[in-house]
């Protein structure tokens, strides 16, 4: 069967190829780092309307996270304690923060806030790469700090679609080993993505139309192998190199947010 037969009306082979390239690269980078699928995947919004592109990115990113977590299950086994040192406090905070972020999106100048936060990510990432030992903290082992960080991520994610940034920064400041960092960041991102998709399904069921399902069927066979490639690369990284790649992807995400905000303001 010709794969183009699955293509929704109005989508050329060139458009589908560009989407596949963007999403394949997103999958590799997210499989490598554990986050940032939307940092590169947001380029799809140049080709898709946001009402279609955003839920498609959320779904593919969730599939990416599930595949990645499955592949790394054994590696993360020592860190599967969810409370208080695992992902649970971050998730609870994130669930509280998301409605506030969505309220900001509806009521406040979200584009300006997105640009400010994107600029902060660029500066933080650049400084961390140049002065890797200058910024660090230590966790006191309580659940309060992780919950506050998770709530901040939920608020930020509500108007940027990038909830993992705050948790990634915090785990970097705490100098967590790469497997411990991913055991927190990935369930957190996955949980907030599933929550957002659930809200969309209840409040805007028309979002999940035939075009969405056809694009999902076409892009999943691109995203899942890309995820496996990224996870394979991750396994060869030292903690030091993993942190450097994390900073680079945070900076890339910041640039993406600034560009997205500039487009919204134009």
ZAMARGU-4260 file (C-alpha; in steps of 0.2 Angstrom, whole numbers, plus 5000, padded with zeros to 4 digits):
<rodrens>
0) 5000/5000/5000 | 5006/5017/4996 | 5010/5027/5012 | 5003/5043/5004 | 4986/5035/5004
5) 4986/5038/5022 | 4990/5056/5020 | 4976/5068/5025 | 4969/5079/5010 | 4980/5094/5007
10) 4996/5086/5013 | 5010/5084/5000 | 5024/5072/5000 | 5036/5087/5003 | 5026/5092/5019
15) 5025/5074/5025 | 5044/5072/5022 | 5048/5088/5032 | 5037/5083/5046 | 5045/5066/5047
20) 5062/5074/5047 | 5058/5086/5061 | 5049/5073/5072 | 5063/5060/5069 | 5076/5072/5075
25) 5065/5077/5090 | 5064/5058/5094 | 5082/5055/5093 | 5086/5071/5104 | 5073/5066/5117
30) 5078/5048/5118 | 5096/5055/5121 | 5092/5067/5134 | 5075/5062/5141 | 5066/5078/5137
35) 5065/5092/5124 | 5054/5083/5111 | 5044/5099/5108 | 5060/5110/5108 | 5063/5103/5090
40) 5046/5097/5086 | 5039/5115/5088 | 5046/5118/5071 | 5031/5107/5065 | 5020/5122/5069
45) 5026/5131/5054 | 5018/5117/5044 | 5003/5113/5055 | 4990/5124/5063 | 4992/5124/5082
50) 4975/5116/5085 | 4982/5101/5076 | 5000/5102/5079 | 5001/5104/5098 | 4990/5089/5102
55) 5000/5079/5089 | 5016/5084/5097 | 5009/5079/5114 | 5004/5062/5108 | 5020/5058/5099
60) 5030/5065/5114 | 5021/5054/5126 | 5024/5039/5114 | 5043/5044/5114 | 5043/5044/5133
65) 5034/5028/5135 | 5046/5019/5123 | 5061/5027/5131 | 5056/5023/5149 | 5053/5005/5143
70) 5070/5003/5136 | 5078/5011/5152 | 5068/5002/5165 | 5082/4991/5171 | 5094/5006/5171
75) 5082/5016/5182 | 5077/5002/5194 | 5087/5008/5209 | 5077/5025/5207 | 5060/5019/5206
80) 5055/5024/5224 | 5042/5037/5220 | 5041/5046/5237 | 5049/5057/5243 | 5065/5055/5232
85) 5056/5050/5216 | 5045/5058/5203 | 5029/5059/5214 | 5032/5076/5222 | 5036/5084/5206
90) 5020/5076/5198 | 5009/5082/5212 | 5016/5100/5210 | 5014/5099/5191 | 4996/5094/5192
95) 4993/5109/5204 | 5003/5121/5193 | 4995/5117/5176 | 4979/5126/5178 | 4988/5142/5183
100) 4998/5141/5168 | 4983/5138/5157 | 4975/5153/5165 | 4991/5164/5161 | 4989/5158/5143
105) 4971/5164/5142 | 4973/5180/5152 | 4991/5187/5153 | 5003/5192/5139 | 5009/5174/5137
110) 5020/5178/5122 | 5030/5191/5132 | 5032/5179/5146 | 5037/5165/5134 | 5051/5176/5127
115) 5057/5181/5144 | 5058/5163/5150 | 5066/5157/5133 | 5079/5171/5135 | 5082/5165/5153
120) 5085/5147/5147 | 5098/5153/5134 | 5108/5163/5147 | 5107/5149/5160 | 5112/5136/5147
125) 5127/5146/5140 | 5133/5151/5158 | 5132/5133/5163 | 5142/5127/5149 | 5155/5140/5152
130) 5155/5139/5171 | 5149/5121/5174 | 5154/5121/5193 | 5147/5139/5197 | 5129/5134/5199
135) 5124/5120/5210 | 5113/5116/5225 | 5109/5101/5236 | 5092/5093/5240 | 5088/5092/5258
140) 5078/5075/5255 | 5061/5083/5258 | 5046/5083/5247 | 5043/5102/5248 | 5056/5108/5236
145) 5053/5095/5223 | 5034/5099/5224 | 5037/5118/5222 | 5049/5114/5207 | 5036/5103/5199
150) 5022/5117/5202 | 5034/5129/5193 | 5036/5117/5179 | 5017/5115/5178 | 5014/5134/5177
155) 5028/5137/5164 | 5021/5122/5154 | 5004/5129/5154 | 5009/5144/5143 | 5025/5137/5134
160) 5021/5118/5132 | 5038/5115/5139 | 5034/5109/5157 | 5051/5099/5160 | 5062/5114/5160
165) 5061/5118/5178 | 5063/5100/5183 | 5078/5098/5171 | 5086/5114/5178 | 5083/5108/5196
170) 5091/5091/5193 | 5106/5099/5185 | 5108/5110/5200 | 5107/5095/5211 | 5120/5086/5201
175) 5110/5071/5200 | 5117/5056/5190 | 5110/5054/5173 | 5099/5039/5177 | 5092/5047/5193
180) 5088/5063/5183 | 5079/5054/5169 | 5069/5043/5182 | 5062/5060/5188 | 5061/5070/5172
185) 5053/5058/5161 | 5038/5052/5172 | 5035/5070/5176 | 5034/5075/5157 | 5024/5060/5153
190) 5011/5063/5167 | 5009/5081/5162 | 5007/5077/5144 | 4994/5064/5148 | 4984/5076/5159
195) 4984/5089/5145 | 4978/5077/5132 | 4964/5071/5144 | 4959/5089/5147 | 4959/5092/5128
200) 4949/5076/5125 | 4936/5082/5137 | 4935/5100/5133 | 4939/5099/5114 | 4935/5082/5107
205) 4934/5089/5090 | 4953/5091/5091 | 4955/5072/5088 | 4948/5071/5071 | 4953/5061/5055
210) 4967/5072/5051 | 4975/5070/5068 | 4974/5051/5067 | 4981/5049/5050 | 4996/5060/5054
215) 4998/5050/5070 | 4998/5034/5060 | 5011/5041/5048 | 5023/5048/5061 | 5023/5035/5074
220) 5034/5023/5063 | 5047/5038/5062 | 5046/5043/5080 | 5048/5026/5089 | 5064/5020/5079
225) 5071/5038/5082 | 5068/5036/5101 | 5078/5019/5101 | 5092/5027/5092 | 5093/5041/5105
230) 5092/5029/5119 | 5106/5019/5112 | 5117/5035/5111 | 5112/5040/5129 | 5119/5023/5136
235) 5136/5027/5130 | 5137/5045/5138 | 5146/5049/5154 | 5137/5059/5168 | 5147/5074/5163
240) 5143/5073/5144 | 5125/5070/5148 | 5125/5086/5158 | 5133/5096/5143 | 5120/5089/5131
245) 5106/5094/5143 | 5112/5112/5144 | 5114/5112/5125 | 5096/5106/5123 | 5090/5118/5136
250) 5098/5132/5126 | 5090/5126/5110 | 5073/5125/5119 | 5075/5143/5124 | 5079/5149/5107
255) 5064/5140/5101 | 5053/5149/5114 | 5060/5166/5109 | 5057/5162/5090 | 5039/5156/5094
260) 5036/5171/5104 | 5043/5183/5091 | 5031/5175/5078 | 5016/5177/5090 | 5021/5195/5092
265) 5024/5199/5074
</rodrens>
